């Protein structure tokens, strides 16, 4: 597992429209660009926020990733994120 690789992939999804497009079109190609385990790659493809959060992805980056799309999409995605991580407790912010 590489927290750095997860954070880097999520950061790229926040900042780069072409990364988001690649994830949508060819998810296997997108995740292959990062040193992710198969479980981490699958979690990014599936937007499995609970797994990513519990595996150590930075919660600020996860929150930023949920902020993509229209206002309605953001609201729905952020509600999904909050519900997924609510019972996992406070995150480890260390790097």
GROMACS elastic network, one bead per residue, 0.5 to 0.9 nm:
[ bonds ]
;  ai    aj funct       b0    kb
    1     4     6  0.89040   500
    1     5     6  0.83057   500
    1     6     6  0.85876   500
    1    35     6  0.83086   500
    1    36     6  0.65694   500
    1    37     6  0.59433   500
    1    40     6  0.76647   500
    1    55     6  0.80149   500
    2     5     6  0.52080   500
    2     6     6  0.64052   500
    2     7     6  0.85963   500
    2    35     6  0.70451   500
    2    36     6  0.64936   500
    2    37     6  0.78908   500
    2    40     6  0.88155   500
    2    55     6  0.89084   500
    2    56     6  0.86988   500
    3     6     6  0.51609   500
    3     7     6  0.60501   500
    3     8     6  0.84633   500
    3    36     6  0.88165   500
    3    55     6  0.74191   500
    3    56     6  0.58302   500
    3    57     6  0.57912   500
    3    58     6  0.80482   500
    3    95     6  0.82073   500
    4     7     6  0.50715   500
    4     8     6  0.59581   500
    4     9     6  0.85585   500
    4    35     6  0.88726   500
    4    57     6  0.80102   500
    4    95     6  0.82549   500
    5     8     6  0.50108   500
    5     9     6  0.61249   500
    5    10     6  0.85550   500
    5    34     6  0.58484   500
    5    35     6  0.56950   500
    5    36     6  0.61693   500
    6     9     6  0.52327   500
    6    10     6  0.61754   500
    6    11     6  0.84750   500
    6    34     6  0.78062   500
    6    35     6  0.81978   500
    6    36     6  0.67777   500
    6    40     6  0.72095   500
    6    41     6  0.83665   500
    6    44     6  0.82589   500
    6    52     6  0.78944   500
    6    56     6  0.83946   500
    6    57     6  0.60299   500
    6    58     6  0.85742   500
    7    10     6  0.51303   500
    7    11     6  0.59039   500
    7    12     6  0.84884   500
    7    56     6  0.87771   500
    7    57     6  0.57071   500
    7    58     6  0.64239   500
    7    61     6  0.69132   500
    7    62     6  0.84785   500
    8    11     6  0.50083   500
    8    12     6  0.61203   500
    8    13     6  0.86220   500
    8    34     6  0.79483   500
    9    12     6  0.51530   500
    9    13     6  0.63283   500
    9    14     6  0.88192   500
    9    19     6  0.87096   500
    9    30     6  0.85680   500
    9    31     6  0.77158   500
    9    33     6  0.84438   500
    9    34     6  0.67689   500
    9    44     6  0.84391   500
   10    14     6  0.63492   500
   10    15     6  0.87962   500
   10    44     6  0.79970   500
   10    57     6  0.84524   500
   10    61     6  0.64656   500
   10    62     6  0.69980   500
   10    64     6  0.86125   500
   10    65     6  0.66260   500
   11    14     6  0.50780   500
   11    15     6  0.62344   500
   11    16     6  0.83142   500
   11    61     6  0.63303   500
   11    62     6  0.85946   500
   11    64     6  0.82367   500
   11    65     6  0.76275   500
   12    15     6  0.51598   500
   12    16     6  0.54350   500
   12    17     6  0.84754   500
   12    19     6  0.63296   500
   12    20     6  0.80639   500
   13    16     6  0.56165   500
   13    17     6  0.70263   500
   13    18     6  0.82914   500
   13    19     6  0.54722   500
   13    20     6  0.52384   500
   13    21     6  0.89177   500
   13    23     6  0.83557   500
   13    65     6  0.66700   500
   13    68     6  0.88791   500
   14    17     6  0.77120   500
   14    19     6  0.84929   500
   14    20     6  0.78642   500
   14    61     6  0.79066   500
   14    64     6  0.63798   500
   14    65     6  0.52638   500
   14    66     6  0.86245   500
   14    67     6  0.81532   500
   14    68     6  0.71775   500
   15    19     6  0.82502   500
   15    20     6  0.88853   500
   16    19     6  0.52495   500
   16    20     6  0.66466   500
   16    21     6  0.87970   500
   17    20     6  0.51269   500
   17    21     6  0.62031   500
   17    22     6  0.86237   500
   18    22     6  0.60530   500
   18    23     6  0.85645   500
   19    22     6  0.50438   500
   19    23     6  0.61750   500
   19    24     6  0.86618   500
   19    30     6  0.72018   500
   20    23     6  0.51340   500
   20    24     6  0.63449   500
   20    25     6  0.87233   500
   20    30     6  0.87938   500
   21    24     6  0.51253   500
   21    25     6  0.60999   500
   21    26     6  0.82311   500
   22    25     6  0.50508   500
   22    26     6  0.53581   500
   22    27     6  0.64630   500
   22    29     6  0.74607   500
   22    30     6  0.59518   500
   23    26     6  0.55016   500
   23    28     6  0.77005   500
   23    29     6  0.76481   500
   23    30     6  0.53900   500
   23    31     6  0.77516   500
   23    44     6  0.88654   500
   23    45     6  0.70469   500
   24    27     6  0.60214   500
   24    30     6  0.88856   500
   24    45     6  0.83508   500
   25    29     6  0.89637   500
   26    29     6  0.54447   500
   26    30     6  0.64547   500
   27    30     6  0.50409   500
   27    31     6  0.62810   500
   27    32     6  0.85119   500
   27    41     6  0.87278   500
   27    42     6  0.89771   500
   27    44     6  0.88603   500
   27    45     6  0.61948   500
   28    31     6  0.54001   500
   28    32     6  0.60578   500
   28    33     6  0.89410   500
   28    41     6  0.80859   500
   28    42     6  0.88646   500
   28    45     6  0.82500   500
   29    32     6  0.51490   500
   29    33     6  0.67823   500
   30    33     6  0.57045   500
   30    34     6  0.78384   500
   30    41     6  0.88486   500
   30    45     6  0.89142   500
   31    34     6  0.57305   500
   31    35     6  0.81713   500
   31    36     6  0.71086   500
   31    38     6  0.88861   500
   31    40     6  0.87263   500
   31    41     6  0.54632   500
   31    42     6  0.83093   500
   31    44     6  0.78368   500
   31    45     6  0.78954   500
   32    35     6  0.73227   500
   32    36     6  0.76126   500
   32    41     6  0.79987   500
   33    36     6  0.85602   500
   34    41     6  0.86052   500
   36    39     6  0.78318   500
   36    40     6  0.56539   500
   36    41     6  0.57906   500
   37    40     6  0.51326   500
   37    41     6  0.61796   500
   37    42     6  0.85370   500
   38    41     6  0.50917   500
   38    42     6  0.60550   500
   38    43     6  0.85001   500
   39    42     6  0.50876   500
   39    43     6  0.60581   500
   39    44     6  0.86866   500
   39    51     6  0.87755   500
   40    44     6  0.62790   500
   40    45     6  0.86633   500
   40    51     6  0.79866   500
   40    52     6  0.70578   500
   40    55     6  0.82480   500
   41    44     6  0.52104   500
   41    45     6  0.62679   500
   41    46     6  0.85845   500
   42    45     6  0.50576   500
   42    46     6  0.59719   500
   42    47     6  0.82111   500
   42    48     6  0.81112   500
   43    46     6  0.50620   500
   43    47     6  0.55975   500
   43    49     6  0.73651   500
   43    50     6  0.88175   500
   43    51     6  0.65334   500
   43    52     6  0.65355   500
   44    48     6  0.64035   500
   44    49     6  0.80643   500
   44    52     6  0.75619   500
   45    48     6  0.78172   500
   46    49     6  0.85833   500
   47    50     6  0.87857   500
   47    51     6  0.88950   500
   47    52     6  0.83394   500
   47    81     6  0.89985   500
   48    51     6  0.55634   500
   48    52     6  0.63751   500
   48    53     6  0.86495   500
   48    81     6  0.85767   500
   48    84     6  0.82029   500
   49    52     6  0.50902   500
   49    53     6  0.58528   500
   49    54     6  0.83637   500
   49    62     6  0.74472   500
   49    80     6  0.83667   500
   49    81     6  0.59113   500
   49    82     6  0.87798   500
   49    84     6  0.62835   500
   49    85     6  0.70174   500
   50    53     6  0.51772   500
   50    54     6  0.60264   500
   50    55     6  0.83947   500
   50    81     6  0.76039   500
   50    83     6  0.88345   500
   50    84     6  0.51209   500
   50    85     6  0.52239   500
   50    86     6  0.88440   500
   50    88     6  0.77874   500
   51    54     6  0.52000   500
   51    55     6  0.59221   500
   51    56     6  0.86434   500
   51    57     6  0.88678   500
   51    84     6  0.88339   500
   51    85     6  0.87672   500
   52    55     6  0.50100   500
   52    56     6  0.63436   500
   52    57     6  0.53562   500
   52    58     6  0.85122   500
   52    59     6  0.89740   500
   52    62     6  0.82578   500
   53    56     6  0.53160   500
   53    57     6  0.51653   500
   53    58     6  0.70138   500
   53    59     6  0.65718   500
   53    62     6  0.77728   500
   53    85     6  0.69849   500
   53    88     6  0.82166   500
   53    91     6  0.74741   500
   54    57     6  0.73954   500
   54    85     6  0.81959   500
   54    88     6  0.71416   500
   54    91     6  0.78974   500
   56    59     6  0.82358   500
   56    91     6  0.76549   500
   56    92     6  0.70840   500
   56    93     6  0.84808   500
   57    60     6  0.87274   500
   57    61     6  0.74837   500
   57    62     6  0.71241   500
   58    61     6  0.54058   500
   58    62     6  0.63719   500
   58    63     6  0.87440   500
   58    91     6  0.79330   500
   58    92     6  0.80431   500
   58    93     6  0.67731   500
   58    94     6  0.88402   500
   58    95     6  0.86464   500
   59    63     6  0.59928   500
   59    64     6  0.84494   500
   59    91     6  0.70912   500
   59    92     6  0.88387   500
   59    93     6  0.79898   500
   60    63     6  0.50624   500
   60    64     6  0.61565   500
   60    65     6  0.86409   500
   61    65     6  0.61274   500
   61    66     6  0.86601   500
   62    65     6  0.50626   500
   62    66     6  0.63895   500
   62    67     6  0.88718   500
   62    81     6  0.82666   500
   63    66     6  0.51637   500
   63    67     6  0.66043   500
   63    78     6  0.73046   500
   63    81     6  0.78233   500
   64    67     6  0.51233   500
   64    68     6  0.74519   500
   65    68     6  0.59721   500
   66    69     6  0.83618   500
   66    73     6  0.85872   500
   66    74     6  0.60408   500
   66    75     6  0.84526   500
   66    76     6  0.88889   500
   66    77     6  0.55981   500
   66    78     6  0.55687   500
   66    81     6  0.74107   500
   67    70     6  0.85351   500
   67    71     6  0.83886   500
   67    73     6  0.82174   500
   67    74     6  0.50744   500
   67    75     6  0.80949   500
   67    77     6  0.77027   500
   67    78     6  0.72887   500
   68    71     6  0.85212   500
   68    73     6  0.75799   500
   68    74     6  0.61006   500
   68    77     6  0.87346   500
   69    72     6  0.79575   500
   69    73     6  0.56373   500
   69    74     6  0.60139   500
   70    73     6  0.50854   500
   70    74     6  0.60911   500
   70    75     6  0.85952   500
   71    74     6  0.50736   500
   71    75     6  0.61788   500
   71    76     6  0.86830   500
   72    75     6  0.52103   500
   72    76     6  0.62753   500
   72    77     6  0.85468   500
   73    76     6  0.52270   500
   73    77     6  0.59421   500
   73    78     6  0.83778   500
   74    77     6  0.51192   500
   74    78     6  0.58715   500
   74    79     6  0.84067   500
   75    78     6  0.52462   500
   75    79     6  0.61644   500
   75    80     6  0.86485   500
   76    79     6  0.51719   500
   76    80     6  0.62537   500
   76    81     6  0.86834   500
   77    80     6  0.50218   500
   77    81     6  0.61458   500
   77    82     6  0.86265   500
   78    82     6  0.60382   500
   78    83     6  0.84718   500
   79    82     6  0.51569   500
   79    83     6  0.61138   500
   79    84     6  0.85004   500
   80    83     6  0.52444   500
   80    84     6  0.60867   500
   80    85     6  0.87919   500
   81    84     6  0.50999   500
   81    85     6  0.63396   500
   81    86     6  0.83937   500
   82    85     6  0.54508   500
   82    86     6  0.57016   500
   83    86     6  0.53074   500
   83    87     6  0.79973   500
   84    87     6  0.75525   500
   84    88     6  0.82211   500
   85    88     6  0.52379   500
   85    89     6  0.74397   500
   86    89     6  0.66015   500
   86    90     6  0.88040   500
   87    90     6  0.89978   500
   88    91     6  0.79770   500
   90    93     6  0.89638   500
   91    94     6  0.89610   500
   92    95     6  0.84352   500
